[in-house]
Amino acid sequence: MVNNVDMIVAGGECDICSVQLLKDEIAETINEGNKKLIVDVKKLNYLDNSGLAAILWARHKIEENDGRLVVVGLNGKFRRKLSSFGNLLSIVSSVREALGILSKSGLSYKQTSNF
């Protein structure tokens, strides 16, 4: 059996003005009952504290439903911002690694959104 893993791809800038788009996409995915989610941030040029808070919020929301979130591509400067939170997030460098964490029986995903 192959498990579907939803993926949200964030690009451009994620700041106080645009963070609600990310939160809305995540909330919609979680509300559909999905328990496995990849948030791919490799294409982000800018991520402020509101964006980081949204990712932490997403982790909390999906774990309330016994799910799991993995972040792909959180680069050095963004990763440093999260260092004060400890190891709250699963952060990997590739979608393949994320799929390996989330899916034991197969490597398949459904891309839900780009924003």
C-alpha positions in Angstrom: 0.0 0.0 0.0 1.3 3.5 -0.8 0.5 6.3 1.6 -0.3 9.7 0.1 1.6 12.6 1.6 0.4 16.1 1.0 2.9 18.8 0.2 2.7 22.6 0.3 5.4 24.5 -1.6 6.1 28.0 -0.4 8.0 30.4 -2.6 8.9 34.1 -2.6 8.4 35.8 0.7 6.5 34.7 3.7 6.0 37.6 6.1 3.3 39.2 8.1 1.5 40.3 5.0 1.5 36.9 3.3 1.6 34.4 6.1 -2.1 33.9 6.2 -1.9 32.3 2.7 0.4 29.6 4.2 -1.8 29.1 7.3 -4.9 28.8 5.2 -3.3 26.1 2.9 -2.1 24.2 5.9 -5.4 24.5 7.7 -7.3 23.3 4.7 -5.0 20.3 4.3 -5.3 19.3 7.9 -9.1 19.9 8.0 -9.4 17.4 5.1 -8.1 14.8 7.5 -4.6 14.5 6.1 -2.1 13.3 8.7 1.1 13.6 6.8 2.3 16.9 5.5 5.5 18.2 3.9 6.0 22.0 3.8 8.7 22.7 1.2 10.3 26.1 1.8 13.3 25.8 -0.5 12.0 28.5 -2.8 11.4 31.0 -0.1 13.6 34.1 -0.3 12.4 35.6 2.9 10.8 34.1 6.0 10.1 36.3 9.0 9.0 35.3 12.5 5.4 35.2 11.5 6.3 32.6 8.9 8.3 30.6 11.4 5.4 30.8 13.9 3.0 29.5 11.2 5.2 26.5 10.6 5.3 25.8 14.4 1.5 26.3 14.5 1.1 23.8 11.6 3.2 21.2 13.5 1.0 21.7 16.6 -2.3 21.4 14.6 -1.3 18.3 12.7 0.0 16.6 15.8 -3.3 17.3 17.5 -4.8 15.0 14.9 -2.0 12.4 15.4 -0.3 13.5 12.3 3.3 14.5 11.4 4.8 17.4 9.6 8.2 17.6 7.9 9.8 20.8 6.6 12.0 20.5 3.5 14.8 23.0 2.7 14.9 25.3 5.7 18.3 26.9 5.0 20.9 28.1 7.4 19.6 31.5 8.3 16.0 30.3 8.7 17.2 27.3 10.6 19.1 29.5 13.0 15.9 31.4 13.8 14.4 28.1 14.9 17.4 27.0 17.1 15.9 28.8 20.1 12.9 26.4 19.9 15.0 23.3 20.2 14.2 20.3 18.0 10.5 21.0 17.6 10.5 20.3 13.8 11.6 17.5 11.5 13.8 19.4 9.0 15.3 17.6 6.0 17.0 18.8 2.8 14.9 16.9 0.2 11.4 15.7 -0.5 12.7 12.2 -0.8 14.0 12.3 2.8 10.7 13.7 4.0 8.8 10.9 2.2 11.1 8.4 3.8 10.2 9.7 7.2 6.5 9.9 6.5 5.9 6.9 4.4 7.2 3.4 5.3 5.3 1.6 2.5 6.0 3.8 -0.5 7.3 7.1 -1.9 4.3 8.9 -3.3 2.9 12.4 -2.7 0.1 14.6 -3.8 1.2 18.3 -4.2 -1.6 20.4 -2.8 -0.5 23.9 -3.4 2.0 26.5 -4.4 1.7 30.0 -3.1 
